[in-house]
Amino acid sequence: MAQLPDKAKVVVIGVGGIVGASVAHHLVERGWDDIVGIDTSGVPTDIGSTGHASDFCYTTAHDFLSTWTTLYSIDFYEKLGHYDRIGGLEVARVGDDARMDEIRRKVASGKAFGARARLVGPAEIKERFPLIEQDKVQGGLWDPDAGLVVPRSQAVAGELVDRAVAAGKLAAFANTPATALVIEGGRIRGVVTPRGTIAADHVVVCAGLWGRLIAEMAGEDLPVMPIDHPLTFFGPYDAFAGTGKEIGWPLLRDQGNSAYMRDTGDPTTSEGGMIEWGYYEETHPRLCHPREILEKHQARLSPSQRDLDMEQILAPLERAIELTPILGELGYDARRSFNGLLQVTADGGPSIGESRKARGLWYAVAVWVKDAPGTGKLVADWMTDGRTGIDHARIDVARFYPHQLEEAFIEGRCREAAQKVYNPAVHPREPYATGRNIRRSPFYAREVELGGHFMELAGWERAHGYAANAHLLETYGDRVPVRANEWDNRHFWRVSNAEQLAMSDDCGIINLSHFAVLDVEGPDAVALMEWACAARIGGDANLGKGIYTHFLDDEGNVRADLTVFRLEDRCRVVDGADAGMRDFAYLRRVAADKGFDVTVTDLTEKIITIGVWGPNARATLQKVVADPAALAPENFPFAALRPITIAGKPVLAFRISYVGEQGFELHMAYDDGLAVWDAIRAQGVVAVGIETYANSRRMEKSLRLQNADLTTEYNLFEADLARPKVKDADFRGKAKHLEYRARDKQPAILCTLVMTDNDDAKGVARYPVGTLPVIDPATGETLVDALGRRSYTTSIAYGPSIGKNIALAYLPWDHAQTGRKLAVQYFADVYPVEVAAVGYKALYDPENSRPRS
């Protein structure tokens, strides 16, 4: 047995799985060497999910990142000679109209993100998959790029490891578990194994089902859990005997029954001569913590293959036999059938990226076979360049708040995820039922009394509208359409649009307690923020001001969108809730890397915010502040900060507006919030739900949202948020920012679109949610810019003040003209849209006179 090295540049924990092997391969591609890979058991693994995975890939998903990682992975497998692009069907049964709608939505999402799926009818389904009962299906989709990793992803993992070893870049060690991590001074320094300690400044955890156990060694957790996934086999099935094929018929997904089915090809192949039927438990999923997984010697098949009780799957199997009777004709192979463990996550995204506890410790956990090579590339690029070519916000392990890493929260959210792996379809606005009421504003009880329609973000309960305001529909109902389609209306409350209109006529109060608030203190506080931000932060002129700004990455693209308060003794960052923890971790890392003497503190639960806006906002607040004259325009310029007092409580007022009206953000200590809320409400101010702030009025004002409209795939000029002058001080991404500034034109620009007709084929007015492809009506194809980036809506909402559905989308420069006629696809229907504004230009109050009044 080879000697375990005592040091390495990188240690990959779990190199025997397809994720670990892919990470090692891509690190080698990026020029890394002196890599050591270890695994608890064999290399390739004989105990992990890779060892039993079904190994098929479909390309459809409702987010770009998932589609990208799958398409990359398919091409990667194919270039290795390990992919059979056999194609895949997904069907909707007769009577299951909701599933057919979801299939239509998947095809539209595929058109947005680059998948080639298309709708098919029952006859074509039968032609492609003769085992199905044609009269049982109403339609489906055909994914020509779906297929199977052959002969197994397990074999591909072994080949990737062997190549890296042969190249002299990797040393791989089976039967070598990680038993501890060496962490000193907040940095990873090595990995302890039974065979010795390997000193290393970089460690990548690709331990799959056991990833949480490795994270525990670093004093942290990952919000993922293994679940039982019944995999059953029926046979013998000899239709492809003598062909040498690993699979004969296309893949079949029957997601309305939470199931899929495929043949295993020629009986002479390693897994051949069977029909495999897999199922995801919708009602009573069986989850386990990795500490509960058996050891190898205790398991009948392997630790990740748990025994299956036929009673667990009897009802869905009977439904499957109705669709594909062959399952009832062949023999059930109980010996080969099992519950395969795979992972679900608390928010739908894997845990990838650098640990917040230890610099140099990286994770790539909760990744399925279809995404493994793509994930390997992302991790290698991230470790090498400090960024990825595709925005990684939704998978960054740094995105989680502390409460989201508590065991009870993880189990609850993962259980919900397990119930929706295949069915039912997950709505873009789908709320979670568990992990609720964790963070509540100081006036939450008041909002409950108002009949708040609550949704949750980052643990905060946020009312999107209030039942007590239903009377406003008597005044504004003719401007607030009824959403006849259930999907469009789901998790939406019509009263919220009426609240917006009332605010614009008088004054409204909005709960913004969800803001992430970070204080940067110390001798280098301003220097840190100057380096991190594209806008100027330093200088006496900025004291007492709120500065809207962005973090850029080294490629000059947009990493964060936030406001910095220049206070006398600190810089205060006011950030979006979903971005707060990533930006908190980022600032601390930048400070450490650059040697800035600062302390960054999370005050999110200690400081809360209230917005007061409308044409009468100033006059209303003057009735409750200790010094009414302090709010006069001549004493309180736009974008200024001023200390005021309301109900005897100190408040930091910021004259700004995200809703296009005159008014202020009011920032205060959590314990003072109720008194301030009550004092303002006592003036008859209407409570306005967050729907107005986050969606409807934001869209009418063409305001951009981080991680939706603003990502690391586009620069500030394309987002049309670059300042006229680039500051003299250096900042991250400045060189690339200047390069983009020098262009005659940008490859794309963020535009505002309006739907000019929103009636579907049945004559029902539609109010889209989710992501829609932007299409050239002349060709029917999705727009693609000069850099290969596809056009799709990044935000969309109905604007009651404008009376139209409004969307933001990056358009190729040659399509970005005001008045240009384009189209979008929503489900299966195509709707005309018009470019209403190129770049940052509001539809409501385009001169921005109302906020500055």
N, C-alpha and C positions, 0 to 999 in steps of 0.2 A: 504494500500500500504506500502511495506517495506521501511524502512528508508535508504536513500542513504548514504553509508559510506563516511566519510570525508577523508579517506586515504586508499590506497591499494598499493600492490607491483606493480601490472600491471593493466592498464585500456585498454580494447579492445574496440575500437570505431567501431561499426558495427558488434556486436556479433551475430546479428540475421541472417546474411547471411552465406552461406556455407563456405566462406573463414574465416570470423571472428570466427565462431563456430569451424572450424578446427584448427585455431591457438590456441584458448582457450583449446581445447581438448589435443593438443600435448604439450602445456605448462604444463598442469597437468601431462601428461605422463612423462615429464622430471623433475618432482618434484616441480614445482611452485605451490604456493597456494596464498591465499589472492588476487585473481583476481576479478576485477569488469568489467562486460561487459555491455555496453550501446548501445542503438539503437534509431534512430530517431522515428521509428514507432514500429511495433510489433516484438516480438521474438518468433518464427522465423519471418523473414521479410515478410511484405505484400506489400512493395513498391519497393524493390530492384530487380536486375536481377535474383536473386535466386528464387524470387516469380513467375517468368514466364518462366524460362529456359527450353529448350527442354530436357536437362538432359542426352543426349547421349554422349558416349565416343568412339572414335576411337583411336587406339594405334599408328598409323603411323605418323611420323614427320621426318624432315630432320636434327634434332639436338638431341643429346643424352639427354640433360637436359629435354626437353619437353617430350620425350619418357619416361624418368624415372619418372617424376611427374605423368604422366598419368597411367603408369603401377602400380605405388604405390597406386594411388587413386582408381583404379579399385579393387585392392586387398583389400584395406581398406573398400570400400563400400560393397564388397562381404562378408567380415568377419562380418560386421554388419548385414548381411542378407538383404541388400538394393541394390543388383545389379543383373540384369538379363542379363547374358552373352549370349544374343541371336545371336550375330554375326552381321557383317555388310558388305555390298557390296559397292564397288565404281565402277562405270561403265564409259566406254568411248563409245561414239556413233560412229556409222559407219561414216567415213569421218573425224572424229576428231582424227587424228593421233598424234597430239601434246599432247592431254589428255591421250592417251594410253601410250605414252612415259613417261609422268609424273607418271602414275600408275606403270609402270615398275620401275621407279626411286624410288618411295615410297616403293615398295617391297624390293628393294636393301637396302634402308636406314633402313627399319625395320629389315632386316637381320643383319645389322651392330649394331643396338642399342638394339635389344632384342625383337622386336615385331614379331608376327608369321604370318603376312599377306603373302598370296601367290596369284599368278596369276590364274585366272579362265576364261573359255571360255563362249560364249553365252548360251550354253545348260545348264551349271551348274548355271549360273545366273538366267535363267528362272526357273530351278528346285527349287532354293532357294527362288525366289521372283516371284511368278506366275503372279503378276499384271503388269509385264513389257512386252513390245513388243520385243521378242527375235531378230527379224530381224533388230531392230534399234541399237543394240549394237555390237561392235566388240570384246569386252573383258572387263576385269576388275580385281579387286582384291577382295579376301575374307579375312576379318579380324575376326578370330574366337573369339577374346577377346573383340571385340566391343560389346557394349550393352547399357543398360538403367539403370540409377539410379532410383530405385523404392521405394515407390510410387512417391516421388519427392525429389530433393535435399533440398527443403524447409523443408520437414519432417525430413530429416537426420540432418539438422542444428538444428532443435528443439530438436531432441533426444540427440545430442552431448551436447547441452547446459544443458538439463535436467540432464544428467549423471554427468556433472561437478558440477552442483548445488547440486545434491544429495550426491556427495562425499565431500561436504563442502569446495570445492576449489574455487568455482566461485559464485558470486552473480550477477544476470542478471537483468537489468532494461530496460523495454520497454518504449517507448514514452519519452526518455531522450536524446535529441540531445546534441552533443558537440557544445558549442557556442564560446569557446575560449580555447586556450592552455596557460598554465602558463609556461613561459620559463625564466630562470634566469641564468646568467653567462654561456650561451651557453648550458644549460642542461634543459631537460623537468622536470617540477616540479609538474604538475597537469593538470587537465581538468576541465573547467568550464561548468556547465550545468544549465538549469533553476531551477533545484532542489538543487543546491549547487555545491561547488567545491570539487573535489576529488584530494587530494595530492597523487602523484605517481612519482616514478623515472623511470618508464617504461610505455610507451604508444604505442600501436600498432594500426595503422590506417588501418582498413579493410572496409572502407566506400564505396568501389566499385565505382559506378557512381559518387558519391559525394566526392571521395578521394581528388580531386584537391582543393575543398573548405576547407577541413581540412588542407591541405598543406599550403594554403594561410595564415592560422592562424599562421603558423611558419615562414612566410615570404619567402616561396619557392613555386615552382610549380612542377607538374609531367607531363611528356610528354605523356599524354593519353587523349582520347576523346570518349565520347559515340557516337554511330551511330545507326540509325534506321535499324532494322533487321526484314523484313516482315515475320510474322508467320500467316499462313492461315489454316483454318480448313474446311474440306469437310465431309459431312455425310448425314444421318446416315450410319455407316458402321458396319454391324452386324456379320461379318464373325467369330468373336471370342466370340459371345454371349454365356454365360453359362460356359465359361472356367475359369473365374476369372483372366485371364491374363492382365497384364498392357501393354503388347505388344505381338503381335502374329508373324508377319513376321519379318525377319531381317531388320536392318536399310538399307537405300539406299541413297547413295550420287551420285548425277549427277553433279559433279563439273564443267564440261564443260559448264553447264548452270547455274553455281553458286547456285545450289539448292540441297536440300535433302528432304527426304520423309520418314515418318514412320506412322504406324497405332498406335492408342491409346488403343487397346485391347478391353476387354469386356465392353459393354455399361454400366454395373453396377459399374465399377470402377470410381474413381473420375474424370478422364479425358477421359473416354472411349467412344467407339463407333464412332470414327472419323478417318479421315486421316489428318495428319498434313503435310503441305508442307511449307518449309522455304526457303528463298532466301536472297542472299547478293548482293546488288546493285553494279554493276561494273562500270557504266559510270557516274552516278550522285548520289553518296552516300550522305545521309543526316546526317550531323554531328551536334552536339550541345555542347556548353560548359555547364557544370553542373549547372552553375548559371541560365541557361535558362530552366531547367527542372521544370515542374509544381509542385505545392504543392499537397499533397494528396487530399485535398478537391476540387481541380480544375480539377482533372483528371477523365475521364469516367471510366477507369478500375483501373489504378494506375499510379503514376508518371513515371514509367519505361515502361509503355505500352501506346504508343501514337497511335492516330487514323491512320488508314490505308486507303489510297485512292486506289481503285482497279486499276486505271490507272497506278499506280506506278509499278505494277507487271504484267500487261496484256501480254506483249510480252514474257517474260520468262515463264509465266504460260501456254501460248499456246504451247510453246516448250515442257513443262513438260507433257502436255496432249498427245502430239505425242508419248512420251516414255511410259507413264502410263495413258492410256485412262480413267481409273476409276475416275481421277480427273475431267473429263468433264461429267461423268455420275452422280456423287453425287452432292448434293446441296452445294453451297458455304454458309458458316455460317459467315456472315458479323459481327454479334454481337460478336462472339468469336475471330475474327481475329484482329490483331493489329500489329503495329510496336514495337517490343521489343527492348529496348535499351540495348546494350552491348558495351564493350570497345575495341577499337583498340589502338595501341601504335605507337610512332614515329619511333621505330627501330625494331619492331617485338617482343620485350621482355617486360615483366611486370616490374613494379617498386616495388622492394622488397629490404628491408634492412634498415640500420640505416640512418637517416637524416644527411646531412652535416651541417645543421643549428643548430640542437639541439641534443646533446647526449641523448640517452635513448628514442628518438622518432623513431619509426619504421614504415615502410610502407609494406603493402601487397595489392597492387592495380593493377587492370587490369588482374585478374586471372579468368579463366573460370572454370565451374563446373568440367570438366574432370581433372583439375590440382589442385583443391582446397585442398584436404587432403595432397597431396604431398607438396604443398606450405606450409601448416600448419606445417608439419614436418620440412621443411627447416628453417622456421622462428624460431621455437622453439629450434632447434639445434643451430642455429646461435646465438640466444640470450643467450643460456646456455653455449655453448662451445667457442663462438667467431669464429666459422667456421661451414661449412657444409660438409657432406660426399661427396657430389657431387659439383663439381666446380660451383660457382654461379656468375662468372664474367659477364655473359651476361644478368643477371637480376638485378644486384646490382644497386640500385638507385644512388649510388655515381659515376656511370660511365659517367654521362652527363656533357658536357661543358656548360658554361653559355649561349652561343648562342642557345644551344639545348633546353633550358627551356624558350625561349621567345615565346609569344603566337602565333605570326604569323608562326614561325618555326613549332611549335607543330601542328597547324591546317593543314599546308601544308603536312607535313609528314604523319600525321594521315589520311588525305584524300587519299593519295596514298595507305596507308595500307588498307583502307576501300575498295578500288577498287580491291584489290588482296586477299581478305580473302579466296576465293575459286578458283578464276580464274582471270587471267591466272597464270600458274605456275611461281614461282619466281626463277629466275636463281641464282646460288650461287654467281655470280659476279654482280648481278642486281644493277644498279646505281639508285639513286633517282633523280627525275626531279626538285623537290622543295628544298628549303634550300641550294641553290648552290651559289657559288661566295661570300661566307661569309669570308673565309680566303684565301688570295692569297699571294704567295711569292712576294718579291720585284722585281723579274724578270719575273713575270707572263706575262707581255706584250711581252717579248721576246719569251716565250714559245708559246704564241698564234701565233706570227709571224712564228714560226717553225711548225705550224699545230699540236699543242699538242692534243693528244687523252686523254681528261681529265676524270678522275673519282674523287670521293670525299672521304676523310676520316677525321673524326673529324672536318669537316668544311673546310679543306684544299683542294684546287683544285690541283690534282696531275696528271701530264702527264704520261701515261703508255708507250707512245712512241710518235714519232714525224713524221708527214707526210713528212717533208722536208728531212728525212733520207731514203726515199724510194729507192734512188739510191744504198743504201748499199745492197739491195737485188740482185743487179746485181753481186756483189762480193760474197755474202754469201747465195744466194737463194737456192743453192743445199743442204745447211745444215739446212734450215728452211722450214719444210714441210708445205704444204697447208692443212688446216684443212677442209676437205670436209664436215664434219657433221656440220650443222648450230649451234647446241647447244654447241658443243665443241669450235666453233669459235666465239660465241657471246661474245661481250665485250672484245675481244682479238684482238690485232693488230700485224700482222706478223712482221712488221718492228721492233718491240721491241726485238725479238730474234736476228735480224741482228745487232742491236745496241750493244747487249751484245758481240757478236763476234768481232765487230770493237773495242770495248773497250779493249778486251783481246789482240788484236794485236797492240794497240797503247795507247790511253788514252781517257777517257770519263769523263764527268761531270754530276752529278746526283743531282737533287733538293731534299733535305731532310728537307725542311722547316717544315714539319709536326711533327718533333720530339717534344715531350713534354719536357720542360726544367723547372726544379724546383731548386731553390736555398735554401739551408739550412744554416742559419747563426745563430751566437750566441755562447755563451760560451760552450754549450753542443752539438754543431753541429756534431763533430766527434763522440761523445759518442752515440748520437741518431743513426747515421748511422752504428756504430759498432754493436749496438744491433739489428738493423733491417736487416743487411746484413750478409749473410753466409761467404763472403770473408772478409779478413782483410782490414779495412779502415784506422785505426790509424797508428801511427808510422811515423817518419821522412822519411823513405825510400819511402813512398807512396806519399809524396808531389810532385806535378807536374806530377802525373800519372793519367791515366784513368783506373778504376778498373771494370772489368766485374764481375757482382755479381747477387745475387738473394735474394729476401725476401722469407722466409719460414713461414709457419703457425705453430701453436703449435704441429701439427702432423708431422712436418718436411717435408711437401710437398711444392711444388713450387707455391708461390703466385705471384711473380713478377720477371721479367728478365730485367735488366737495367745496365747502366754504371754510375759509380760515379767518378766525377773529383775531386781530392783532390787539391784544390787551397789554397793559403796562408791564406785567411780569410773566407773560406766557403767550403762547399761541394756542388757540382752541380750535380744534377741527370739528366741524359739524358735518356729518356724513349720513348717507343712506343706511338703513338698518341692515340690508342684506350684504352690503359691502363693508360694514364697520369692522368686523374682526379681521378680514384680510388686510385692510388698510392699517389697522392697529399693529398686526404682525409685521407688515411691510415697513412701517416707520421705525419700529424697533430694530429691524434687521439693517436698514439703511444707516441708522445712527451707529450701530456697532461696526458696520463695514467701513464707514467713513471716519470713525473715531470721534463723533460728536458727543460732547458732554451734556446729555439731556436725560430726562425721565419722561416716559410716555405713559400716561395713566388713563385707563378706561373709566369714564364717568357716566356711562350710558344710563345706569339705573339711579344715578344721583341728581342728574340734571334733566328736566323735562321742558318741552316746548309747546306753546300754544300759538296758533296763527289767528290773527284778527284782521279780516279783509272786507272790503266793500267800499262804495263811495262815501259812506258815513263812518268808516272805521276810525278816523282821527277824532271826529266829533264825539263818537261814543266813548273812546278811551279817555278823552279829556274829562269826562264826567267821573272817572274812577281813579285817575292818577293824582298823586299828591301835588304835582306842579303841572297844571294843564298847559301852560305856556311852553313847557319843554318840548311838547309835541308839535309845535308850530313848524311849518316847513322851513322858515328861516333859521330855526334853532336845531332842526333835526334833518339834515340833508339825506337824500337817497343813498342807501348803502352804508349809512353811519350806524354806529353803536352808541347807545346812551343808557346810563343807569336811571331807572325810574322806580317809583314806589306805587304799588297797587294793594289796597286792603292792608296796608302796613307791611307788605312783603317786598323785599328787594327783587327787582326784575331787571335783566339786561335786555333792552329792546333793540331790535335790528330792523331798520326800515328797508324792507325788501318784499318782493311778492313772487310767489310761484304760481299764483292763480290769476294774474292779470288784473288785479285790483289794488287800489290804495290800501295801505295797511302795514302791519308789523308782525314779525316773529317776536314772541316774548319767551325768554329763557330764564328759568328759575330753578331753585332747589326743589327736589321732589316733594318734600314735606310742605312747601308753600303753594303747591299747585292748586289744591282744592279751593283755598281762599281766593286766589286770583280768578279761577274759573267762575266761582260763584258771583264774584263782584261784577264780572263782565256780563254774565248771563242775566243778572238782575236788571240790566239795562234793556232787556228784551231782545238780545242778540240771538239769532237763530243758530242752533248747533248744526254744522255742516259735516257730513261724513267724509271720510278720506277718499272716497271715489272721485270727488271733484278735484282734489289736490293731485292724486296719483294718476288719474286717467283722463277724465273728460275735459277739464279746463287745461290741463297740461298739454293735451293734444291741440286744443284750440290756440294755444300760445306757442306751439311748435317747440316745446321744451324737451330736452333730451334726457333720457334715463340711463344711468350707468348699468352695465351688464345686459342692456337691451339695445339701445340706440348707440351707445358708446362702448367700444370694445377695442382690444389690442389688434384688431384686424384693420382698423382705420385710423387715420391721423386727424389732428385737430382742424386742419384745413378742409378735409372731406366732411367733417362734422359741422363745419362752418362756425367754429367756436374759437378760432385763433384770434388773438388780440392784434390790432393793427401794427403794433410795434413789438419786436422781440426784445425782452429785457437784456440789459448788459450782463447781469450776473449769470454765471454758468448754472445749468440745471440738467438733470438727467434727460437725455434724448435731444438736447439742444442742437447738436450737429445735424441730426436727421431732420429735425424740425426746420432748420434753416434750409436744408436741401429741398424739402417739400415746398417751402415758401417760394423758392426760386423757380418752381415749375410754372410754365405758361398756363397749364390747366391741370387739375387733379384727375386721376383715373375715374373717380366717382365722387358724388356729393350727396349728402343727406337731404332729401326733398320731402315736402308735405304733399300728400295725395288726398283727393276727396273722391268718394264714390258718387258718380253722377246718376246711377240707377242701381238700387239695391234690391229690386224684386227678383226672386229666384224663378226657376222654370215653372213653378206652380203659382206664381203671382204673389208669394208671401214676401213681405219686406224683411230683409235680413240685416242683422247687426253683428258683424263678425267678431269673433274672439280667436286668439291664437295667431299663428304665423301663416301668411298667404304668399304664394309666389307672385312676383310682378312680371307680367307677360307682355311681349310685343304682339299686339292684336293682328299684325300682318303675317306673322309666322306661327303664332301660338306657342312660341318658345320662351322660356324664362330668360330675362335679360342677364348678360354676363359682361363684366367690365374687362378692361385691358389686362388686368392682373388675374383674371379667372374667377373673380368673386361674383357670386350670384346675387340677384336682387330679390329680396323678399321683405315683407313688412316687419319692421323691428318693434313697432308699437301700433296699436289700433284701438279706437274707441269712438263712440258716437258723441258728438259735441252738440249739446242742446242749444247753446247760444248761436251756433252756426247753422244747426239743423241738418248736419250731414255726418256720415261716417268718415272719419279722418284717420289717415295712416302716415307713418314715417317709413321711408325706405331709402337705402342707398341706390342711386341710379348711375349707370355709366354716363360719363360726361356728355356723350353725344345724344343722350336721351333726356338730359336734364334741362328742359326748357319749359317755362311757365306756359300752361295751356296745352302741353303735349298730351295726347290721348294714348292711354295705356290700358291694361286690364289686370285684374287679380282673379285668382281662382279660390273659391271657398267651397269646400266639399267638392261636388262635381260640377258646379256652375261657375261660369266665367262672368265677371261683372266689369263694366267700364269704369275707369278712373281717369282723373285728370290731374296733371301736376299743377297744384295750386300755388306752390312756392318752392323756389330753388334755394336751398340753404336755410339759414335761420331767419325766418320771417313769419310772424304771427298772423293767423287768420282773424283772430279776435283782437280788436284794438291794435292794428299793425304799427301804429306810431308809438305805442307803449305810453300813451299819455295818461291813462288811468292810474297805473302804479305811481307815477311821478307827480300826481296832482296833490 
